[in-house]
Amino acid sequence: MQKNKIQTLPIILIILVIVLIISGFFVFKNYNKKERNQVNDAHISYIPFGDSFTIGLGVPESHRLPNLMVEHFAKEGINIGILENPAVSGYTVDDVIQFELPVLETLKPDFVTVFIGTNDSFSRTDVKLFESDYKKLLDKLQKLLVNPKKIVLITIPDYSQFPGLKQYKNNNLPHLISSYNEIIKQESIKRDLFLADIYPVSQTMTEEKDFISDGIHPSKAGYMKWEKVIYPKVKKLLLN
């Protein structure tokens, strides 16, 4: 009888070892799952809406305005991911409503930026029509967002002063841009949204190094000047 107990002891030990290994595997797996969830919880998702200034016409992806901002946050240990950049060169406010906002049907970002109106002003869209379209855009956007306050509005730069438009004569353009920006500012106040006003700094961009070859769209150096204005507003939004 004693001999049988001794013989079965190694078998019991083997079974215990197997049980411990299996248990350890599931504990480790669950721990990793929890750890991954914690990382995902810390990840801030972002979508930038706009036109060529947002998609970064003529510059590498890493030099685009949204990407420079994300990189800036990463240096401070804040993890922000761009879910999608739906911006398209030449888009107007109405184009954003029709073709960019639908991404929110499947993607749910923690915050967005809205940088649009340049093409509306360049095509001389009436101020009242721009105002109507801009309000419509924000109405739809706020309904689609999980948190309707997580929006940073960006003003239109004074592109009438950019080198590529020096030969373009239209005395009304600066006034039109200012009128559009006043609407953007008023909407930020009415809706209690953060505003990044890049208009003043855009008027200081007179050097060729601030632009790509067309003299209209910013280079990395130009976008970095705008990013310095936008970054603190987005940071306040995230801390709010």
C-alpha positions as CSV (number, residue, x, y, z in Angstrom):
1,M,0.0,0.0,0.0
2,Q,2.8,2.4,0.9
3,K,4.6,1.5,-2.3
4,N,1.6,2.5,-4.4
5,K,1.4,5.9,-2.7
6,I,5.1,6.5,-3.5
7,Q,4.5,5.5,-7.1
8,T,1.5,7.9,-7.5
9,L,3.3,10.8,-5.9
10,P,5.2,11.9,-9.1
11,I,2.0,11.7,-11.1
12,I,0.3,14.1,-8.6
13,L,3.2,16.5,-8.8
14,I,3.1,16.4,-12.6
15,I,-0.6,17.2,-12.5
16,L,-0.1,20.1,-10.1
17,V,2.6,21.6,-12.2
18,I,0.4,21.4,-15.3
19,V,-2.5,23.1,-13.4
20,L,-0.1,25.8,-12.2
21,I,1.2,26.4,-15.7
22,I,-2.3,26.7,-17.1
23,S,-3.5,28.9,-14.3
24,G,-0.4,31.1,-14.7
25,F,-1.1,31.4,-18.5
26,F,-4.6,32.7,-17.9
27,V,-3.5,35.1,-15.2
28,F,-0.8,36.4,-17.4
29,K,-3.2,36.7,-20.3
30,N,-5.7,38.6,-18.3
31,Y,-3.0,40.9,-16.9
32,N,-1.8,41.7,-20.4
33,K,-5.4,42.4,-21.5
34,K,-5.9,44.7,-18.5
35,E,-2.6,46.4,-19.3
36,R,-3.6,46.9,-22.9
37,N,-6.9,48.4,-21.9
38,Q,-5.1,50.8,-19.6
39,V,-3.0,51.9,-22.6
40,N,-6.0,52.3,-24.8
41,D,-7.8,54.3,-22.1
42,A,-4.9,56.7,-22.0
43,H,-4.9,57.1,-25.8
44,I,-6.6,60.4,-26.9
45,S,-8.1,60.2,-30.3
46,Y,-8.3,63.1,-32.7
47,I,-9.7,64.1,-36.1
48,P,-8.8,67.4,-37.9
49,F,-11.4,68.8,-40.3
50,G,-10.4,71.3,-43.0
51,D,-8.9,71.9,-46.4
52,S,-5.3,72.1,-47.9
53,F,-4.0,73.8,-44.8
54,T,-5.1,70.7,-42.8
55,I,-4.1,68.0,-45.2
56,G,-0.7,69.8,-45.7
57,L,-0.6,70.2,-49.4
58,G,3.0,69.9,-50.6
59,V,4.6,68.7,-47.4
60,P,5.4,65.3,-46.0
61,E,2.8,63.8,-43.7
62,S,5.0,64.4,-40.6
63,H,5.1,68.1,-41.4
64,R,1.4,68.6,-41.6
65,L,-0.1,70.9,-39.0
66,P,-2.1,68.1,-37.1
67,N,0.9,65.8,-37.1
68,L,3.3,68.5,-35.7
69,M,0.8,69.1,-32.9
70,V,0.6,65.4,-32.1
71,E,4.4,65.2,-32.1
72,H,4.5,68.2,-29.7
73,F,2.2,66.4,-27.3
74,A,4.2,63.2,-27.5
75,K,7.2,65.1,-26.3
76,E,5.3,66.0,-23.1
77,G,4.2,62.4,-22.7
78,I,0.6,62.9,-23.9
79,N,-0.5,60.2,-26.3
80,I,-2.7,61.5,-29.1
81,G,-3.6,59.5,-32.2
82,I,-5.1,60.9,-35.4
83,L,-7.9,58.5,-36.3
84,E,-8.2,60.0,-39.8
85,N,-7.4,63.2,-41.6
86,P,-10.3,63.6,-44.0
87,A,-9.3,67.1,-45.2
88,V,-9.1,67.8,-48.9
89,S,-7.5,70.6,-50.8
90,G,-10.0,73.1,-52.2
91,Y,-12.8,72.1,-49.8
92,T,-15.3,74.7,-48.6
93,V,-17.5,74.6,-45.5
94,D,-20.2,72.9,-47.4
95,D,-17.8,70.2,-48.6
96,V,-16.7,69.5,-45.1
97,I,-20.4,69.0,-44.1
98,Q,-21.0,66.6,-47.1
99,F,-17.8,64.7,-47.4
100,E,-15.8,64.9,-44.1
101,L,-18.4,64.8,-41.3
102,P,-19.6,61.3,-42.3
103,V,-16.4,59.8,-40.9
104,L,-18.0,60.5,-37.5
105,E,-20.6,57.8,-38.2
106,T,-18.0,55.2,-37.5
107,L,-15.1,57.0,-35.7
108,K,-15.7,58.6,-32.3
109,P,-12.8,61.0,-31.6
110,D,-12.1,62.5,-28.2
111,F,-11.7,65.9,-29.8
112,V,-11.6,67.7,-33.2
113,T,-10.2,70.8,-34.8
114,V,-12.1,72.8,-37.4
115,F,-10.0,74.8,-39.8
116,I,-12.1,75.8,-42.8
117,G,-13.2,78.9,-44.7
118,T,-10.2,79.9,-46.8
119,N,-11.6,78.6,-50.1
120,D,-15.0,80.1,-49.3
121,S,-13.4,83.5,-48.9
122,F,-11.2,83.1,-52.0
123,S,-14.2,82.3,-54.1
124,R,-16.0,85.4,-52.7
125,T,-18.8,83.5,-51.0
126,D,-21.2,86.0,-49.5
127,V,-20.5,86.6,-45.8
128,K,-24.1,85.7,-44.8
129,L,-23.9,82.5,-46.7
130,F,-20.6,81.6,-45.1
131,E,-22.2,82.3,-41.7
132,S,-25.1,80.1,-42.5
133,D,-22.9,77.2,-43.7
134,Y,-20.5,77.6,-40.8
135,K,-23.3,77.4,-38.2
136,K,-24.8,74.4,-40.0
137,L,-21.4,72.7,-39.9
138,L,-21.0,73.3,-36.2
139,D,-24.6,72.2,-35.5
140,K,-24.1,68.9,-37.2
141,L,-20.6,68.4,-35.8
142,Q,-21.8,68.9,-32.2
143,K,-24.6,66.5,-32.6
144,L,-22.2,63.8,-33.9
145,L,-19.6,64.2,-31.2
146,V,-19.8,62.3,-27.9
147,N,-18.8,65.5,-26.2
148,P,-20.0,68.5,-28.2
149,K,-17.6,70.9,-26.4
150,K,-14.5,69.0,-27.5
151,I,-13.9,71.3,-30.5
152,V,-11.2,73.8,-31.3
153,L,-12.0,76.4,-33.9
154,I,-9.2,77.9,-36.0
155,T,-9.4,81.2,-37.7
156,I,-8.5,81.8,-41.4
157,P,-5.0,83.1,-42.0
158,D,-4.4,86.4,-43.8
159,Y,-3.3,84.6,-46.9
160,S,-3.9,87.8,-48.9
161,Q,-0.4,88.8,-47.7
162,F,1.3,85.6,-48.6
163,P,4.2,85.8,-51.2
164,G,2.3,83.7,-53.8
165,L,-0.5,86.3,-53.9
166,K,1.5,89.4,-54.2
167,Q,0.4,89.9,-57.8
168,Y,-3.2,89.1,-57.0
169,K,-5.0,92.4,-56.8
170,N,-8.2,92.4,-54.7
171,N,-8.6,95.1,-52.1
172,N,-11.7,93.4,-50.7
173,L,-10.0,90.1,-49.8
174,P,-8.4,91.2,-46.4
175,H,-11.8,92.7,-45.4
176,L,-13.6,89.5,-46.4
177,I,-11.2,87.3,-44.4
178,S,-11.6,89.5,-41.3
179,S,-15.4,89.3,-41.7
180,Y,-15.3,85.5,-41.8
181,N,-13.0,85.4,-38.8
182,E,-15.4,87.5,-36.8
183,I,-18.1,84.9,-37.5
184,I,-15.8,82.1,-36.3
185,K,-14.9,84.1,-33.2
186,Q,-18.6,84.8,-32.4
187,E,-19.5,81.2,-32.8
188,S,-16.7,80.1,-30.4
189,I,-18.2,82.5,-27.8
190,K,-21.8,81.5,-28.4
191,R,-21.0,77.8,-28.2
192,D,-18.4,78.1,-25.5
193,L,-15.7,76.5,-27.7
194,F,-12.0,77.0,-27.7
195,L,-10.6,79.3,-30.4
196,A,-7.1,79.3,-31.9
197,D,-6.6,82.7,-33.6
198,I,-3.7,82.2,-36.1
199,Y,-4.6,85.4,-38.1
200,P,-2.1,87.7,-36.3
201,V,0.8,85.3,-36.7
202,S,-0.1,84.6,-40.3
203,Q,0.5,88.3,-41.1
204,T,4.1,87.9,-40.0
205,M,4.8,85.1,-42.5
206,T,6.6,87.0,-45.2
207,E,9.7,84.9,-45.7
208,E,10.0,82.3,-48.5
209,K,11.1,79.6,-46.0
210,D,7.6,79.8,-44.4
211,F,6.1,78.4,-47.6
212,I,6.4,75.7,-50.2
213,S,7.2,76.7,-53.8
214,D,3.7,78.1,-54.5
215,G,4.2,80.8,-51.9
216,I,0.7,80.1,-50.5
217,H,0.8,76.9,-48.6
218,P,3.0,76.7,-45.5
219,S,6.2,74.7,-45.2
220,K,7.1,72.9,-42.0
221,A,8.5,76.2,-40.7
222,G,5.2,78.0,-41.5
223,Y,3.0,75.3,-39.9
224,M,5.2,75.4,-36.8
225,K,4.3,79.1,-36.3
226,W,0.6,78.2,-36.5
227,E,1.1,75.1,-34.2
228,K,2.5,77.3,-31.5
229,V,-0.8,79.2,-31.4
230,I,-3.1,76.1,-31.7
231,Y,-1.2,73.8,-29.3
232,P,-2.0,75.7,-26.0
233,K,-5.7,75.9,-26.9
234,V,-5.9,72.2,-27.5
235,K,-4.0,71.5,-24.3
236,K,-6.5,73.6,-22.4
237,L,-9.3,71.7,-24.1
238,L,-7.9,68.4,-23.0
239,L,-7.3,69.6,-19.4
240,N,-10.8,71.1,-19.2
